[in-house]
Amino acid sequence: MATSAASGVMNPLIGKFTKLMGDEYKKLKGVRKGVAFLRDELSAMNAALEKLEFMEKLEPGTKDWRDHVREMSYDMENCIDDFMKDIGGADASASADFVKRMSRRLKTLKVRHRIAGEIQELKARAVEANERRLRYKIDDCNTSCGSVDIDPRISVMYKDAAGLVDTDGPKKEVASLLAVTEKKLKVVSIVGFGGLGKTTLANQVYDDLEGQFDCKAFIPVSQKPDMPRLLNSLRLKLGINESSGICEVQDIIGQLRKHLANKRYFIIVDDLWDEEAWDIIRCAFPEDGNGSRVIVTTRVEAVAISACSYHYEHIYKMKPLSSENSRRLFTSRVFGSENKCPSNFEEVSNEILKKCGGLPLAIITIASLLASRRERSRNDWENIRNSLGAQFSINPTLKGMRSILNLSYMNLPLHLRTCFLYPGMYPEDYEILRDELVRQWMPKALSVICMEQIWRTLG
């Protein structure tokens, strides 16, 4: 999120520098040259920041550079805003009073001199930041290599069905979509935001239908999949062991198609993020008319629609747990029984469940945290309820929840990520006024629109 904040302020800042290069400010020759230099330097730094957005772990030197750039960007934006405000009336219309016009020109002459000095200082800071970027090879850093986080949803795939709630109804609905008598390959999409239990549901259906197919496989995809590695994983899960040295995508797809030809197969493609990845994975599934089935789970509705070839009736939309089922899941995890919550904990548990919003993953995570406490006291529960946001960010037992929320956050467009950070300015449980928040967002939205128009003009 710190990187999102840095790149989020950088984009509108570059837009403001671009505006200063326009006809409105063409008479500011000395300043324009410095502005052009800053715009180019910031564009290079922004490219590096956008690359860092997708890295979960950064080296200390990289973090320091990112924070330095963020603070520098704030200072630059303040400087440019003041300058544009002061210089805005420099070129008055011909009809303006001569005395007022001359007074204004004399006033802005001083402003221009001041801003020229500030631009030189900003140039020096930008040069220093870019030199550090090159010196520490920020563009080449990729700390994620050799350190791959384990998928936080993996434990869900092996949960005992008896420990889950409200799965029978959804499981029957998805199974009914798969059980249609048509013989051609059919793709069913399960769609919903992170933490609703898509993986759990798909895995339950996967286990129930095990005996109805010649072969089956469950493959998690991820946000930015390594396609050769993913397809190789599918190949191994289907029992294809020969020619293990094959590493070209088209060769692996050919091998998969040959193996699956004339078989009735059942494949689950879990956590698919974009249509391009699906277009490649889909090539491995032959249309053989044997009644094969594929389930795709995704949090992106457009991907769900594309995966099932725009057959909207083949889409199952996940829903949050009801209040009753939320309580059953919560109490079974904390107390070991679905119906035994002590009366002195009922009020605070209701408030905790309200914050969980019916998300199974959130409920399980918080319930596991409470169950791990050696001593169970109401005061302890109230402290967790009151500092739930802080617990999410600092307690290591909530790492899985943070990872899933972070994945959803990173899938937002860059400008929306920055806007999403604005509610963090307000205290916990503070009533945020819509119009006030929109006013905070407006400069960001206008900057994005401005940049889009500039790029369209440039072709």
C-alpha positions in Angstrom: 0.0 0.0 0.0 2.9 2.3 0.6 4.1 1.8 -3.0 0.5 2.4 -4.2 0.5 5.7 -2.3 3.8 6.7 -3.9 2.7 5.8 -7.5 -0.7 7.1 -6.8 0.5 10.6 -6.2 3.1 10.3 -9.0 0.6 9.9 -11.9 -1.4 13.1 -11.2 1.9 15.0 -10.6 3.1 14.0 -14.0 -0.2 15.2 -15.4 0.3 18.6 -13.8 3.8 18.9 -15.2 2.3 18.0 -18.6 -0.2 20.7 -18.2 2.5 23.2 -17.4 4.0 22.3 -20.8 0.7 23.4 -22.5 0.0 26.6 -24.4 -1.5 28.3 -21.3 2.0 28.5 -19.8 4.0 28.9 -23.1 5.5 32.3 -22.0 7.2 30.8 -18.9 10.2 29.7 -21.0 12.8 29.3 -18.1 10.3 27.4 -16.0 9.1 25.2 -18.8 12.5 23.8 -19.5 12.9 22.7 -15.8 9.3 21.3 -15.8 10.0 19.2 -18.9 13.1 17.7 -17.2 11.1 16.9 -14.1 8.3 15.3 -16.0 10.8 13.0 -17.8 12.6 12.1 -14.6 9.4 11.4 -12.8 8.1 9.2 -15.6 11.2 7.0 -15.3 10.8 6.8 -11.5 7.1 6.0 -11.8 7.8 3.1 -14.1 10.0 1.6 -11.4 7.3 2.2 -8.7 4.7 0.4 -10.8 7.0 -2.5 -11.0 7.5 -2.5 -7.2 3.7 -2.6 -6.7 3.5 -6.3 -7.5 6.3 -7.3 -5.1 5.2 -8.3 -1.7 8.7 -8.1 -0.1 11.1 -5.3 -0.7 14.7 -4.9 0.3 15.5 -2.2 2.9 17.3 0.0 0.3 14.3 -0.3 -2.1 11.9 0.7 0.6 14.0 3.7 1.5 14.1 4.8 -2.1 10.3 4.4 -2.5 9.6 6.4 0.7 12.0 9.1 -0.5 10.3 9.4 -3.8 6.9 9.6 -2.2 7.9 12.5 0.1 9.6 14.2 -2.8 6.4 13.8 -4.9 4.3 15.4 -2.2 6.6 18.4 -2.0 6.6 18.8 -5.8 2.8 18.6 -5.9 2.5 21.3 -3.2 5.0 23.5 -5.1 3.2 23.1 -8.5 -0.2 23.7 -6.9 1.0 27.0 -5.3 2.6 28.0 -8.6 -0.4 27.3 -10.8 -2.6 29.2 -8.3 -0.3 32.3 -8.2 0.5 32.4 -11.9 -3.0 31.6 -13.1 -3.9 35.2 -14.0 -0.6 36.2 -15.4 -1.9 36.7 -18.9 -4.9 38.9 -18.4 -7.3 39.6 -21.3 -6.6 42.7 -23.5 -9.7 44.4 -22.1 -8.3 44.4 -18.6 -7.4 47.7 -17.0 -3.8 48.7 -17.9 -2.8 49.5 -14.3 -4.2 46.2 -12.9 -2.5 44.3 -15.7 0.9 45.8 -15.0 0.5 45.3 -11.3 -0.3 41.7 -11.9 2.7 41.3 -14.2 5.1 42.8 -11.6 3.6 40.6 -9.0 4.0 37.4 -11.0 7.5 38.3 -12.0 8.5 37.8 -8.4 6.5 34.6 -8.3 8.2 33.3 -11.4 11.6 34.1 -9.9 10.7 32.2 -6.8 9.2 29.2 -8.6 12.3 29.0 -10.9 14.5 28.7 -7.8 12.2 26.0 -6.4 12.2 24.1 -9.7 16.0 24.0 -9.6 15.8 22.6 -6.1 13.3 20.0 -7.2 15.5 19.1 -10.2 18.4 18.5 -7.9 16.3 16.2 -5.7 14.9 14.3 -8.8 18.5 13.8 -10.2 19.6 12.5 -6.8 16.6 10.1 -6.6 17.2 8.8 -10.1 20.9 8.4 -9.4 20.0 6.3 -6.4 17.6 4.3 -8.5 20.4 3.5 -10.9 23.1 3.0 -8.3 21.0 0.5 -6.3 19.6 -1.1 -9.4 16.0 -0.6 -8.3 14.7 -1.5 -11.8 16.4 -4.9 -11.7 15.4 -5.9 -8.2 13.0 -8.8 -7.9 13.0 -9.9 -4.3 10.1 -12.3 -4.9 12.5 -14.6 -6.8 13.4 -17.6 -4.7 10.8 -16.8 -2.1 7.3 -17.8 -3.1 4.6 -17.4 -0.5 2.4 -20.4 0.1 -1.2 -19.9 -1.2 -3.1 -18.9 2.0 -6.2 -20.7 0.7 -4.4 -24.1 0.6 -5.6 -25.2 4.0 -9.2 -24.6 2.9 -8.9 -27.3 0.3 -8.3 -30.0 2.9 -10.9 -29.0 5.5 -13.1 -31.7 6.8 -16.6 -31.2 5.3 -18.1 -31.7 8.7 -16.4 -28.6 9.9 -18.0 -26.4 7.2 -21.4 -24.8 7.2 -23.9 -23.9 4.5 -22.2 -25.9 1.7 -25.0 -28.4 0.9 -27.2 -26.0 -1.0 -24.4 -24.3 -3.1 -22.8 -27.7 -3.7 -26.1 -29.1 -5.1 -26.6 -26.1 -7.3 -23.1 -26.3 -8.8 -23.4 -30.1 -9.2 -26.7 -29.6 -11.0 -25.0 -27.2 -13.5 -22.4 -29.8 -14.2 -24.9 -32.7 -14.4 -26.7 -31.5 -17.5 -26.8 -34.3 -20.0 -25.1 -32.5 -22.9 -22.0 -34.3 -24.0 -19.9 -31.5 -25.2 -17.3 -29.8 -22.9 -19.0 -27.6 -20.4 -17.4 -24.8 -18.3 -19.1 -23.6 -15.1 -17.9 -20.5 -13.3 -18.0 -19.8 -9.6 -17.6 -16.1 -8.9 -17.4 -14.0 -5.8 -15.0 -11.7 -3.9 -12.1 -13.0 -1.8 -13.0 -14.9 1.4 -16.4 -16.1 0.4 -15.5 -19.7 0.0 -15.2 -20.3 -3.7 -12.2 -22.7 -3.3 -14.0 -24.6 -0.5 -17.1 -25.0 -2.6 -15.2 -26.1 -5.7 -13.2 -28.6 -3.7 -16.3 -30.1 -2.2 -17.9 -30.6 -5.6 -14.5 -32.0 -6.8 -14.5 -34.7 -4.1 -18.2 -35.6 -4.5 -17.9 -36.2 -8.3 -14.7 -38.1 -8.1 -16.0 -41.4 -9.4 -17.8 -40.0 -12.4 -14.8 -39.1 -14.6 -11.8 -40.9 -16.1 -9.3 -38.3 -14.8 -9.4 -35.1 -12.8 -7.1 -32.3 -11.6 -7.3 -29.2 -9.4 -5.0 -26.4 -10.4 -4.6 -23.0 -8.6 -3.7 -20.2 -11.0 -2.7 -17.0 -9.1 -2.8 -13.4 -10.2 0.3 -13.5 -12.5 0.8 -17.1 -13.4 3.9 -18.7 -14.7 2.2 -20.4 -17.6 4.8 -23.1 -18.4 5.0 -24.0 -14.7 1.2 -24.0 -14.3 0.6 -26.3 -17.3 3.4 -28.6 -16.2 1.7 -28.9 -12.9 -1.5 -29.9 -14.6 0.4 -32.4 -16.7 1.9 -34.1 -13.6 -1.5 -34.1 -11.8 -3.0 -35.9 -14.8 -0.2 -38.5 -14.6 1.7 -37.6 -17.7 5.3 -38.4 -16.8 7.1 -38.9 -20.1 9.1 -36.2 -21.8 9.5 -34.2 -18.5 12.0 -31.9 -20.3 9.3 -30.2 -22.4 9.0 -26.6 -21.3 7.4 -24.7 -24.3 3.8 -23.8 -23.7 2.6 -25.0 -27.1 4.3 -28.4 -26.6 2.8 -28.9 -23.1 -0.6 -28.0 -24.5 -0.2 -30.5 -27.3 0.7 -33.2 -24.8 -2.2 -32.4 -22.6 -4.7 -32.5 -25.5 -3.3 -35.8 -26.6 -3.7 -37.3 -23.1 -7.2 -35.9 -22.6 -8.5 -36.9 -26.0 -11.3 -39.5 -25.8 -11.4 -39.2 -22.0 -14.1 -37.8 -19.7 -12.1 -35.4 -17.6 -13.0 -33.0 -14.7 -10.6 -30.0 -14.2 -10.9 -27.2 -11.6 -9.1 -24.0 -12.5 -9.0 -22.1 -9.2 -8.5 -18.4 -8.7 -8.4 -17.2 -12.3 -7.7 -13.5 -12.6 -7.8 -12.5 -16.3 -9.2 -13.6 -19.6 -5.7 -13.9 -21.3 -4.6 -16.6 -18.9 -7.9 -18.5 -19.5 -7.4 -18.2 -23.3 -4.1 -20.2 -22.9 -5.3 -22.7 -20.3 -8.5 -23.4 -22.3 -6.4 -24.6 -25.3 -5.4 -27.6 -23.2 -9.0 -28.9 -23.0 -10.1 -30.8 -26.1 -13.8 -30.7 -27.2 -14.2 -34.5 -27.4 -18.0 -34.9 -26.8 -17.4 -37.2 -23.8 -19.2 -35.0 -21.2 -16.1 -33.5 -19.8 -16.5 -30.6 -17.2 -14.4 -27.7 -16.0 -15.0 -25.4 -13.0 -13.4 -22.0 -13.0 -13.4 -20.0 -9.7 -12.7 -16.3 -10.0 -13.4 -13.0 -8.2 -13.7 -11.1 -11.5 -17.2 -11.3 -13.1 -15.9 -10.5 -16.6 -13.6 -13.5 -16.4 -16.4 -15.7 -15.1 -18.6 -14.7 -18.1 -15.7 -15.2 -20.6 -14.7 -18.6 -19.2 -18.2 -20.1 -19.7 -18.5 -18.5 -23.2 -21.1 -16.0 -22.2 -23.6 -18.7 -21.0 -24.8 -16.7 -18.0 -26.8 -19.7 -16.8 -23.5 -21.5 -16.2 -22.4 -19.0 -13.6 -22.8 -19.6 -9.8 -22.5 -16.4 -7.8 -21.3 -16.8 -4.2 -23.2 -15.2 -1.4 -22.1 -14.2 2.2 -23.1 -16.5 5.0 -26.4 -15.7 6.7 -26.4 -14.5 10.2 -27.4 -18.0 11.5 -24.7 -19.8 9.5 -22.1 -17.2 10.5 -22.8 -17.8 14.1 -22.7 -21.6 13.7 -19.3 -21.4 12.0 -18.0 -19.0 14.6 -19.2 -20.8 17.7 -18.0 -24.2 16.4 -14.5 -22.9 15.9 -14.3 -21.1 19.2 -16.3 -23.4 21.6 -16.3 -26.7 19.7 -20.1 -26.6 19.5 -22.5 -24.9 17.1 -24.9 -23.9 19.9 -22.9 -23.2 23.0 -21.9 -19.5 23.2 -22.0 -18.3 26.9 -24.5 -15.6 27.4 -21.9 -13.1 28.6 -20.2 -13.4 25.2 -23.2 -13.1 22.9 -23.3 -9.3 22.5 -19.6 -9.0 21.8 -19.6 -12.0 19.5 -22.5 -10.5 17.5 -20.5 -7.3 17.0 -17.4 -9.3 15.9 -19.6 -11.2 13.4 -21.0 -8.0 12.1 -17.5 -6.8 11.3 -16.8 -10.1 9.5 -19.7 -9.5 7.1 -20.6 -13.1 6.4 -17.1 -13.9 4.9 -16.2 -17.5 5.9 -12.5 -16.8 5.8 -12.8 -13.7 8.1 -15.0 -15.6 10.5 -12.6 -18.6 10.7 -9.6 -16.4 11.1 -11.0 -14.3 13.9 -12.6 -17.4 15.6 -9.2 -19.2 15.5 -7.5 -16.2 17.1 -10.1 -16.2 19.9 -9.9 -19.9 20.4 -6.1 -19.8 20.8 -6.4 -17.5 23.9 -5.6 -19.5 27.0 -7.9 -17.5 29.2 -11.3 -16.5 27.9 -12.5 -13.2 29.2 -15.1 -10.7 28.0 -12.6 -7.9 28.3 -10.2 -9.7 26.0 -12.9 -10.2 23.4 -13.9 -6.5 23.6 -10.3 -5.5 23.1 -10.1 -7.7 20.0 -13.3 -6.2 18.7 -12.2 -2.7 19.3 -8.8 -3.1 17.7 -9.8 -5.6 15.0 -8.2 -3.4 12.3 -4.9 -3.3 14.1 -5.0 -7.0 14.7 -5.4 -7.7 11.0 -2.2 -5.7 10.3 0.1 -7.0 13.1 -1.0 -10.4 14.3 0.9 -13.2 12.5 -2.0 -15.6 12.9 -4.0 -13.4 10.5 -1.3 -13.5 7.7 -3.6 -15.6 5.5 -6.4 -13.0 5.7 -4.0 -10.2 5.0 -2.7 -12.0 1.9 -6.1 -12.5 0.4 -7.2 -8.9 1.1 -3.9 -7.7 -0.3 -4.5 -9.8 -3.5 -7.9 -8.2 -4.0 -6.5 -4.7 -3.4 -3.7 -5.2 -5.9 -6.2 -6.2 -8.6 -7.7 -2.7 -8.5 -6.6 -0.2 -11.1 -3.8 2.0 -9.9 -5.9 5.1 -9.4 -8.6 3.2 -7.5 -6.0 1.7 -5.2 -5.0 5.2 -4.2 -8.6 6.3 -3.7 -9.1 3.1 -1.6 -6.5 4.4 0.8 -8.4 7.6 1.6 -10.8 6.0 4.1 -7.7 5.2 6.2 -7.6 8.9 7.2 -10.7 8.4 9.3 -10.9 6.8 12.8 -12.4 3.4 13.3 -16.2 3.3 13.1 -16.2 7.0 12.0 -19.2 8.0 9.9 -17.7 9.0 6.5 -19.7 11.5 4.6 -20.1 10.6 0.9 -19.6 14.1 -0.4 -16.6 14.7 1.7 -14.9 11.6 0.4 -15.8 12.4 -3.2 -14.2 15.8 -2.8 -11.0 14.0 -1.7 -11.2 11.7 -4.7 -12.0 14.4 -7.3 -8.4 15.7 -8.0 -7.3 12.1 -8.4 -10.2 11.3 -10.8 -9.6 14.5 -12.8 -5.9 13.7 -13.1 -6.6 10.2 -14.5 -9.1 11.7 -17.0 -6.5 14.3 -18.0 -3.8 11.7 -18.5 -6.2 9.5 -20.6 -7.0 12.5 -22.8 -3.3 13.3 -23.2 -2.4 9.7 -24.2 -5.3 9.6 -26.7 -4.1 12.9 -28.2 -0.5 11.5 -28.5 -2.0 8.4 -30.2 
